[in-house]
C-alpha cells in the first residue's frame, strides 16, 4: 500500500468531505437553495486544493447570472 504525502492525504480528506457535503445536499428538501449550496461546496473545494483562480472566475460567472429563487413555492390562493 503506497504511503501518501501530507498534501495527498489532505486532498483526499478534502475530497471525501466535499463528496459527503454534496451527498447531504442530494438528500435535502430545500430544492431552491440546493444548487446554490452545491456551487458553494464546489468553489470551497477548488479553493482548498489550490485552484482559487478557477473558483474566483466561476463566482464571477455566477454573479452575472444569479440563480432566481421563486417568490412563492406554491400559489398563495386555495385550489
N, C-alpha and C positions, 0 to 999 in steps of 0.2 A: 504494500500500500504506500503510495507516494506521500511524502510529507509536504504539507502546504506551507508556503511562506506566510508571514503575518499578514501581508497585503492580500494574498489569495484567500486566506481564512476570513478576513474582514469582508471581502467582496462576497464570499459565499454566504456569510451570515446576513449581510445586507440583502442579497438576492432572495434568500429564504424568507426574510422578514417582509420584503416587498410582495412576494407571492402570497404570503399569509394575509397581508392587508387587502390585496386585490380579491382573494377568495372571500374574505369577510364582506367586502363591498358587494360581491355577487349574491350574497345571502340577504343583503339589506332590502328593506321595503321602501326606502326613500328614493323612488325612481327618478325624481327630478334632479337630485344632487349627486347621484352615484357617478355619473360621467365626470362631473367636475372634480369630485373627490379622487377618482381614478387618475385623472390628469395630474392632480397634485402629488399623488403617490409616485407616479412615473417620473415627474420632474425631481422629486426628492431623491429618487434612486439615481437618476442621472447626475445630480449634484454630488451624491455620496461616492460614486465610483469614478469621479474625475471628468465628467462631461458637462460641466457647468455651462459652457458656451452653448451647447445644444439645448439645454433646459432653458437658458435665457432667451434664445431665439424662438423656441416653442411658446414660451409665455407671451412674447410679443405678438405672435400669430393669434393666440387666444384672446389677447386684448383687442385685436382688430375685429374679431367675430365672437363676441361673448355668447355663452350659452343662454338662451332666453328661457326663463322659467315661467311657466304659465301662472297667471294670477290666481286662478282657481283650479283645483284639481278635478272638480266636478261642478256641474251647474248649481247656482245658488237657489234656483227655483225647484219646487217639488214636481216630480213627474207624475 
